[in-house]
Amino acid sequence: MINKKEFEKLVENIREKIGHEKEKIKIKEIIFDKLNNELIIIVPDRYDKSLVIGKGGWVVGKLRETLNVKHVHVEAYSDLLVKKYRMKLSLEKLNKLIKSLRLESLKIIRNLLKNRITELPLFNIPNFETNEKVLVALSGGVDSSFSLVVMKYLGFDVEAVTVDPGPMILPKIFKKNIEKLCSTLEVKHKYIKTDFSNFIEECLKGRFHPCGRCSKKIYEKIKKYCKKKGIKILVFGDLLSTGYGAISLEDGIVKISLPALLCMSKHEIKQQVSNFDLELPARFGCPLLHEVHKRFPRLRFYSIQRILRENRAGALEPGESLKLIWRLCKNFDDSIYY
């Protein structure tokens, strides 16, 4: 692999050849991930990142072709500093819980978090063995699937649970993902059938945006099941509750928002589950949300807010957020779910 100076010159030459403005390129570090055939370029700040990516991703695309790698990923060092700070806040909270609860299995989560802080932007799952049972809330989407994969690979005795309010909220494509993933990982799984008909009816009348209330109702169902089973650790696929909010103690249950705890981006999460051949809709949300959007366009505002929150949290890149918002605002075709 070429050194930093040669790499900076290569990027400058590519920019010149495709007609971009002449700019001095600054590279802080180059990492080659052999396992994924991915080149990770760390630049000082987001301005430098935009120069390396180029307009419409042209520069980074040409880099990938020139260097013959599967992926080229560009990270701003300033963003990595923010991620490390957030993870250190989570580590502080985790240490307090370990001290007060004396739950040895939480030390495995702590080691995973420390490993992530040290190796950022790389992510590797260390191997451990534990008899501790954990419950993973599995929706069939990419974030909860990532959480299940990580907890299984960490050596926990994992059970997955899915609240099933029907196809308007849990479509067939997600059920297919759930069954495929649990079968591949040899994880015990349970569906909790529940009646959300009144809730769905109210949503379809435009009374409120569904996501917040739906998440709360699903969480209460899963927490109740977790308490009934006597499981002490409950894992979710939430991306937003970073820092102190990524781990909490509720009614004697340790709730962990794993992607948020590890400050994972969507790109990283998708890469980690790419070998499981999951079918993931490109659109934002479930069929109920799409129907609400179609009937009541004003409620799209709250979905856009959610996308922008993930962008601010660093989970989504601006370009990814823009694509989701654009699709959300276009005409809908829900056939992808059925």
Phi, psi and omega per residue, in radians:
M1 nan 2.445 -3.095
I2 -1.219 2.734 3.138
N3 -1.399 3.084 -3.039
K4 -1.057 -0.793 -3.097
K5 -1.094 -0.781 3.104
E6 -1.107 -0.658 -3.133
F7 -1.173 -0.757 3.098
E8 -1.019 -0.737 3.134
K9 -1.148 -0.688 3.123
L10 -1.062 -0.791 3.135
V11 -1.115 -0.745 3.114
E12 -1.059 -0.722 3.135
N13 -1.158 -0.715 3.110
I14 -1.101 -0.765 3.121
R15 -1.033 -0.741 -3.122
E16 -1.146 -0.748 -3.092
K17 -1.122 -0.593 -3.102
I18 -1.680 0.162 2.998
G19 1.502 0.307 3.067
H20 -1.407 2.815 3.133
E21 -1.071 2.597 3.110
K22 -1.309 2.133 -3.115
E23 -2.431 2.605 3.060
K24 -1.440 2.091 -3.103
I25 -1.595 2.368 3.106
K26 -2.139 2.155 3.120
I27 -2.005 2.290 3.130
K28 -1.575 -0.698 -3.102
E29 -2.781 2.580 3.054
I30 -2.145 2.219 -3.142
I31 -2.162 2.265 3.070
F32 -1.858 2.041 3.109
D33 -1.590 1.711 -3.068
K34 -1.103 -0.652 -3.089
L35 -1.021 -0.726 -3.105
N36 -1.821 0.063 -3.075
N37 0.880 0.837 -3.071
E38 -2.135 2.388 3.059
L39 -1.757 2.170 3.113
I40 -1.896 2.105 -3.118
I41 -1.901 2.138 3.101
I42 -1.833 2.141 -3.138
V43 -2.025 2.839 -3.043
P44 -1.032 -0.820 -3.033
D45 -2.567 3.119 -3.067
R46 -1.164 -0.495 3.076
Y47 -1.099 -0.789 3.112
D48 -1.111 -0.614 3.104
K49 -1.081 -0.757 3.140
S50 -1.116 -0.578 3.120
L51 -1.184 -0.713 -3.119
V52 -1.268 -0.623 3.110
I53 -1.265 -0.755 3.133
G54 1.410 2.910 -3.135
K55 -1.134 2.198 -3.139
G56 1.165 0.238 3.141
G57 1.337 0.275 -3.084
W58 -1.098 -0.788 -3.050
V59 -1.137 -0.857 -3.105
V60 -1.162 -0.538 3.067
G61 -1.132 -0.777 3.094
K62 -1.143 -0.615 3.085
L63 -1.071 -0.790 -3.137
R64 -1.053 -0.749 3.125
E65 -1.150 -0.780 -3.089
T66 -1.115 -0.729 -3.064
L67 -1.582 -0.110 3.097
N68 0.973 0.900 3.056
V69 -2.046 2.786 -3.098
K70 -1.244 -0.744 -3.115
H71 -2.396 2.584 2.930
V72 -2.164 2.097 -3.105
H73 -2.058 2.269 -3.092
V74 -1.933 2.224 3.123
E75 -2.110 2.428 3.015
A76 -1.520 2.281 -3.139
Y77 -1.029 -0.618 3.118
S78 -1.070 -0.645 3.091
D79 -1.199 -0.659 3.121
L80 -1.133 -0.630 3.096
L81 -1.088 -0.731 3.113
V82 -1.115 -0.763 3.121
K83 -1.062 -0.773 3.136
K84 -1.097 -0.693 3.121
Y85 -1.090 -0.791 3.128
R86 -1.093 -0.730 -3.137
M87 -1.180 -0.567 3.082
K88 -1.193 -0.581 3.030
L89 -1.125 -0.753 3.100
S90 -1.098 -0.700 3.133
L91 -1.099 -0.701 3.097
E92 -1.046 -0.801 3.125
K93 -1.139 -0.724 -3.130
L94 -1.099 -0.734 3.115
N95 -1.062 -0.679 3.115
K96 -1.139 -0.705 3.124
L97 -1.177 -0.703 3.113
I98 -1.068 -0.725 -3.124
K99 -1.175 -0.718 -3.069
S100 -1.421 -0.626 -3.064
L101 -1.602 -0.423 -3.076
R102 0.955 0.724 3.113
L103 -1.686 1.788 -3.009
E104 -1.025 -0.602 -3.084
S105 -1.133 -0.397 3.091
L106 -1.158 -0.360 3.101
K107 -1.167 -0.482 3.070
I108 -1.167 -0.755 3.076
I109 -1.093 -0.690 3.118
R110 -1.100 -0.742 3.119
N111 -1.128 -0.666 3.066
L112 -1.062 -0.785 -3.125
L113 -1.146 -0.766 3.106
K114 -1.076 -0.720 3.122
N115 -1.072 -0.727 3.119
R116 -1.131 -0.761 3.129
I117 -1.060 -0.757 -3.095
T118 -1.212 -0.718 -2.997
E119 -1.651 -0.109 -3.131
L120 -0.820 2.284 0.250
P121 -1.585 0.071 3.096
L122 -1.347 2.779 3.083
F123 -2.424 2.043 3.083
N124 -2.241 2.489 -3.122
I125 -1.709 1.978 3.110
P126 -1.212 2.695 -3.125
N127 -1.621 2.279 3.083
F128 -2.397 2.927 3.025
E129 -2.264 2.261 3.115
T130 -2.659 2.625 3.076
N131 -1.641 0.002 -3.079
E132 -1.149 2.278 3.118
K133 -1.526 2.386 3.054
V134 -2.246 2.627 3.083
L135 -1.922 2.243 3.117
V136 -1.961 2.184 3.061
A137 -1.355 1.981 -3.006
L138 -2.000 2.031 -3.136
S139 -1.711 -0.266 -3.051
G140 1.640 -0.078 3.047
G141 -1.474 3.059 -3.013
V142 -1.208 -0.638 -3.053
D143 -1.224 -0.810 3.120
S144 -1.231 -0.550 3.077
S145 -1.113 -0.730 3.068
F146 -1.018 -0.785 -3.119
S147 -1.064 -0.726 3.122
L148 -1.119 -0.793 -3.133
V149 -1.044 -0.818 -3.099
V150 -1.115 -0.816 -3.104
M151 -1.134 -0.617 3.091
K152 -1.175 -0.802 -3.120
Y153 -1.189 -0.422 3.085
L154 -1.272 -0.229 3.081
G155 1.759 0.107 3.122
F156 -1.246 2.729 2.980
D157 -1.448 1.719 -2.928
V158 -1.722 2.349 2.917
E159 -2.121 2.395 3.110
A160 -1.888 2.526 3.137
V161 -2.372 2.456 -3.134
T162 -2.294 2.191 3.007
V163 -1.392 2.216 -3.074
D164 -2.017 1.658 3.101
P165 -1.554 0.103 -3.111
G166 1.943 2.987 -2.984
P167 -1.161 -0.312 3.095
M168 -1.170 -0.478 -3.136
I169 -1.957 -0.632 3.110
L170 -2.087 1.496 -3.096
P171 -1.249 2.921 -3.075
K172 -1.010 -0.642 -3.084
I173 -1.069 -0.632 3.124
F174 -1.316 -0.640 3.081
K175 -1.092 -0.689 3.102
K176 -1.076 -0.757 3.087
N177 -1.064 -0.778 -3.120
I178 -1.033 -0.862 -3.074
E179 -1.189 -0.670 3.116
K180 -1.137 -0.809 -3.088
L181 -1.164 -0.791 -3.120
C182 -1.154 -0.617 3.093
S183 -1.173 -0.785 -3.129
T184 -1.105 -0.743 -3.090
L185 -1.500 -0.112 -3.082
E186 0.985 0.935 -3.132
V187 -1.927 2.339 3.056
K188 -1.173 2.374 -3.092
H189 -2.357 2.541 3.100
K190 -2.369 2.350 2.963
Y191 -1.598 2.348 2.997
I192 -1.831 1.796 3.126
K193 -1.213 2.361 -3.119
T194 -2.574 2.664 -3.098
D195 -1.770 1.897 3.095
F196 -1.893 0.359 -2.999
S197 -1.048 -0.737 3.122
N198 -1.135 -0.726 3.114
F199 -1.074 -0.812 -3.141
I200 -1.087 -0.727 3.130
E201 -1.054 -0.750 3.128
E202 -1.138 -0.684 3.109
C203 -1.085 -0.754 -3.088
L204 -1.284 -0.136 3.002
K205 -1.634 -0.057 3.116
G206 1.384 0.383 -3.095
R207 -1.209 -0.594 -3.111
F208 -2.845 2.862 3.030
H209 -1.308 2.337 -2.969
P210 -1.285 -0.522 -2.839
C211 -1.041 -0.875 -3.076
G212 -1.070 -0.862 -3.113
R213 -1.195 -0.637 3.117
C214 -1.108 -0.814 3.132
S215 -1.035 -0.731 -3.139
K216 -1.126 -0.767 3.139
K217 -1.104 -0.742 3.128
I218 -1.147 -0.743 3.130
Y219 -1.040 -0.771 -3.130
E220 -1.093 -0.687 3.103
K221 -1.104 -0.770 -3.102
I222 -1.224 -0.705 3.125
K223 -1.095 -0.708 3.111
K224 -1.077 -0.745 3.115
Y225 -1.134 -0.706 -3.139
C226 -1.077 -0.765 3.125
K227 -1.144 -0.718 3.134
K228 -1.062 -0.673 -3.122
K229 -1.423 -0.182 -3.134
G230 1.254 0.451 3.137
I231 -1.532 2.353 -3.003
K232 -1.627 -0.321 -3.093
I233 -2.131 2.197 -3.131
L234 -2.130 2.161 -3.014
V235 -2.000 2.327 3.101
F236 -2.091 2.929 -3.134
G237 -1.776 0.495 -3.100
D238 -1.230 2.396 3.138
L239 -1.744 -0.322 -2.907
L240 -1.620 -0.469 -3.027
S241 -1.436 1.180 -3.089
T242 -1.381 3.030 3.079
G243 1.131 -2.370 -3.133
Y244 -1.080 -0.466 -3.080
G245 -1.337 -0.158 -3.055
A246 -1.324 -0.322 -3.133
I247 -2.492 2.341 -3.094
S248 -2.630 2.839 3.095
L249 -1.945 2.062 -3.112
E250 -2.309 2.024 3.127
D251 0.946 0.714 3.107
G252 1.384 0.075 3.133
I253 -1.937 2.297 3.061
V254 -1.469 1.986 -3.139
K255 -1.711 2.169 -3.112
I256 -2.118 2.152 2.986
S257 -1.630 1.599 -2.890
L258 -1.098 -0.851 3.120
P259 -1.053 -0.634 3.110
A260 -1.215 -0.702 3.111
L261 -0.996 -0.707 -3.080
L262 -1.643 0.068 -3.124
C263 0.872 0.850 3.141
M264 -1.413 2.522 3.003
S265 -1.642 2.858 3.079
K266 -1.020 -0.700 3.134
H267 -1.013 -0.821 -3.121
E268 -1.152 -0.731 -3.129
I269 -1.083 -0.820 3.134
K270 -1.070 -0.652 3.125
Q271 -1.132 -0.703 -3.109
Q272 -1.173 -0.510 -3.116
V273 -1.838 0.140 -3.036
S274 -1.086 -0.481 -3.103
N275 -1.353 -0.115 -3.068
F276 -1.669 0.016 3.028
D277 0.951 0.829 3.112
L278 -1.404 2.567 3.077
E279 -1.681 1.998 -3.033
L280 -2.125 1.999 3.100
P281 -1.042 2.494 -3.129
A282 -1.324 -0.302 -3.072
R283 -1.480 2.914 -3.084
F284 -1.648 2.116 3.009
G285 1.659 -3.079 -3.054
C286 -1.730 3.024 3.126
P287 -1.009 -0.618 3.101
L288 -1.066 -0.795 -3.141
L289 -1.073 -0.718 -3.135
H290 -1.137 -0.666 3.108
E291 -1.166 -0.694 3.078
V292 -1.091 -0.733 3.111
H293 -1.052 -0.743 -3.114
K294 -1.173 -0.723 -3.091
R295 -1.351 -0.607 -3.039
F296 -2.329 1.391 -3.082
P297 -0.928 -0.492 -3.137
R298 -1.057 -0.481 -3.104
L299 -1.367 -0.166 3.040
R300 -1.102 -0.466 3.135
F301 -0.913 -0.746 -3.076
Y302 -1.279 -0.529 3.043
S303 -1.210 -0.693 3.085
I304 -1.104 -0.676 3.070
Q305 -0.996 -0.758 -3.134
R306 -1.098 -0.785 3.118
I307 -1.048 -0.746 -3.132
L308 -1.198 -0.544 3.060
R309 -1.121 -0.721 3.100
E310 -1.161 -0.574 3.078
N311 -1.163 -0.802 3.135
R312 -1.120 -0.585 -3.140
A313 -1.309 -0.159 -3.135
G314 1.521 0.062 3.128
A315 -1.308 -0.588 3.113
L316 -2.054 2.454 3.000
E317 -1.356 2.720 3.118
P318 -0.923 -0.718 3.136
G319 -1.118 -0.702 3.102
E320 -1.125 -0.743 3.129
S321 -1.088 -0.748 -3.130
L322 -1.070 -0.738 3.131
K323 -1.093 -0.747 3.134
L324 -1.117 -0.751 3.140
I325 -1.145 -0.708 -3.140
W326 -1.094 -0.795 3.119
R327 -1.133 -0.646 3.140
L328 -1.106 -0.592 -3.072
C329 -1.557 -0.200 3.113
K330 -1.455 3.105 3.058
N331 -1.155 2.642 -3.024
F332 -1.771 2.534 2.993
D333 -2.376 1.757 -3.040
D334 -1.470 0.080 -3.090
S335 -1.084 -0.358 3.131
I336 -1.047 -0.401 -3.068
Y337 -1.553 -0.190 -2.944
Y338 -2.146 nan nan
